[in-house]
Amino acid sequence: MDAVSQLVSQGYDREFRIKDGRLFDLAHSSALDPKDIHVDTALRLASGRDGEDASNIYAISDRKSHSKGLLIDAFDIFDEICDRGLADRLAENRRTDFVEDSDVPSRYGLRKVYKSEFDRDPERYVLRIDYPDFPECPFGESFSMLGFDTAEQTYVWLVTGILRNSRLNRIPYQGADVPDNE
């Protein structure tokens, strides 16, 4: 939160997201041309046992529109969902800081689940995607996915090491797509 606040105070006030592998400026609802962007700061915050939980913060300037914004990878997954060229540019000069929070039981107000707890009962936890009842994101954005503890029926923060685990069941929100059977 401190790093985000500092970058916002430096004028990085736009919100960027990854959609379909490309970088989007949410204020303009448009994709940014990769040749027009510059990654001014790339910071990886690793924590937990052996760095099993990480988030990335990117401060980006769009040379064409002269705007600056933040791209926050709270789940450490952009390497997997971005266009390869964009992912390489984001990570090129990324600095890693280790944050000691192995004793911290929560992240963003959600109980933190470490890999050792997941390994004891992997079927207990699922990854919910695009559910409308997600809690509020502390960055003023919205979560696109969150862990869910099926035993406690509560949202949890799964450390990023779990997100890459093939045993984690991923459940997209079905909502209005489910027919009424009439």
N, C-alpha and C positions, 0 to 999 in steps of 0.2 A: 504494500500500500504506500509506503514511503517513497519508493522509486517511482511509482505512477504519479503521485502527487507532485514530486519534484519535476518530472517531465511535463506535466500539465502546466505548471507554473512557468516553464520555459517556452510555452506556446504550442505544445503538442495537444491541441484541443479537438481534433477530429477523431472519429472512431472508425478504424479500419477493420475489416473482417475478411476471412477467406471464404469464398463461395465458388464452388465448382473448380477448385484448384487455383483460382485467381484472387488477386487483392482488390477489394471493393472499398470505396469511400461511402459510408452509409448516409452521409449528409446529401450526397448527390445521387445515390443509388446507381453508381456506375463503377465499372472496372477501371483500375488505373493501368496505364501502359507501363509494363516493366522497365522500358528504357527511360521513362520519366521519373522514376523513383530513386531515392537514395536512402539507404539505411544508415541513419546518423548514429544510433546507439542500438546495440543488441546485447541484452543482458539475460543470462540464464541463472535462475535462483534454484539451487539444488538443496534438498534437505532430506531428513529422514535417515534411516539406517542405510549406509552405503550409497547415498544420493538417490534412493529409490523413488523420491517424489521431486518433481521439477516443474517449473513454470518459466516461460520466456516472455520478455517484454521487448518490443521493437519500437523505437522512435523513428518515424519515416517522414521524409520530406517529398512532396510531389512537386517537382520542378515546373511542371506545366501549369498547374493551378496556384502555385506558390503557397500551398497549404501544408500543414504539418499535423500529424496524428499518431495515434498509438495502435499497435496491433498486439493484443494480449493473447498469448497461448497458455492459458491456465492449465491445460491438460498435457502439454508437451507432445502434441500430435502433428504439428504442422509439417514436420519432416515427412510424414506419411500422406497428408492430404493435399499438399501444395503441388503445383507444377514443379518439376525437378529443378528447373532454372531458378525459380523464385525461392524454393527451399534452400538452395545453395547460397543465394545472395543473402538471405536472412541469417544464415548460420556462419557466413564467411568470417566475420570479425566479432563473433559473439563471445563475450566475456562470461565466465562462470564464477559466481560467488556461492560459497557454501553457507547456508543459514542453519544455525543450530536450533532445530525444533523437534528433535527426536522424542522429547518428552511432552510435546504439545499435543493434546488429545483432540484438537479440532482445527479446521481450516475453513475460513469464510463462514464461521458459525455452524459448520457441519462436523459431526463426529468423524474423525480420521480413521480409516481402516488401512492398516499396514499389510504387506504381503504375507507375513506370518499368520495373521488372523484369517486372511482370505484362504490361505493354504489349508487351514484346519477344517474349513467348511465352504468350499468354493460355490456350491449350489445355493448358499444363503444369500449371495450378493448378485445383483444384476446391474447392467448399465442401461438406464432409461434414456431414450433419445427423443428430444422435442416434446416433452410432456408439458402441458399447460400449467401444471401446479408446482413447478419448480420454485424454490425460494428465490428471493431477490439476490442478484449478484452484487457484491460490494463495489464493483467498478462502474456501476450505473448501466451495465449492459444486461444481457440476459444469458443464462446458461443454455447451451445447446444439448448438453447431456450431463447426467449426474448418476452416481452410484445409488443403489437402493438396497436397504437391508430388509429382506422379505420376512425375517423373523420379528423384527421390531416395527416394521411398516413405516420406516423413516428414511429420508434421504441422508446419504453419507458421502464423505469425500474419500474416494478410492485413490490411493497413491498411484502416480502415473505408471509405476512398474506393473500394476495389476491391469491397466487398460490394454496392455500388449499381450496379456495372457489369453491363450486360446480357450481356456475353460470359462472365461467370463461370458455369460449369456447377454447378448445385446438385444434390447427390446424397443423398437421404434413405436411411437405413439400411433395408435390406429384411429382413435377418436371418431370423427364424422365419416371416415371411410368405411365404417362397418354398416352393412345394410340392415334394415329393420325387419327383414324376413316376412314382409307382408305380401 
